[in-house]
Amino acid sequence: MNQTFEVTGMTCGHCEKAVTRAILQLDPQAEVKIDRSINKVEVQSQQPRDVLAKAIAEEGYTVAA
């Protein structure tokens, strides 16, 4: 399922890699697209939304509800 998150705090490519890595640790098959200029993270994954949001937050980024 396709899920979109508003994630603030990403300022560079390293931030994008950290978010991507956190998601892929939960679901190695996930597809992740990030546009940090508009704070958008799109994830194609079967993992529940709250689990993905928690993984992103644990990397130190704020996920809007």
N, C-alpha and C positions, 0 to 999 in steps of 0.2 A: 504494500500500500504506500502511496505517496503522502509524505507529511512535510509540512513547512513550519519552520521555527524562526522566530525573531530572536537573534542572538546578538547581544551588545558586548563590547569589549574586545572584539577582534580588530587588531590594528595592522597586522602584517601577514606574510605568507606562513610564518611559523605558527601563528594563531590558527590559521586555516588547517595546517597539518595536524595540530593538536586536536582540534575538533573532529577532523576526519578520522584520525587514529582512534579516538575514543569510541566513535560510532562503529568502526570496523572491528574493534575488539569484541563488541557485542554481537555483531552480525557481519562476518567476513564477506558475505555476498551483497551487502548493502551498496547502493549507489549514492554518492554524496556530491552535491553541487553547492558551492558557496559563492555568494556575492556579498563580500563584506562592505561594499560601498553603500548597500541598503540594509545591512544586518540580516541577510536572509540565508538560511540553510535549508536546502531541500534534501530530503532523505527518502529513498525508495527502500523500504525494509518491512519485514513482517513483525519486527519488535514493537511492543506497545509504546505509545507516545511518551508516557511518563518515564519509562525506562531510558529511552533515548535522551530525553530532556535532562534526566539526572546525570547521565554520563557526560553531557556537555557541561553542566553546572559544576561537576566535580573537577573539570579542567580549569575552572576559575572564571567562566563566562556566565553572563546573566541571560536566562531564557525567559522571554515574555510568556505569560499564560496563554 
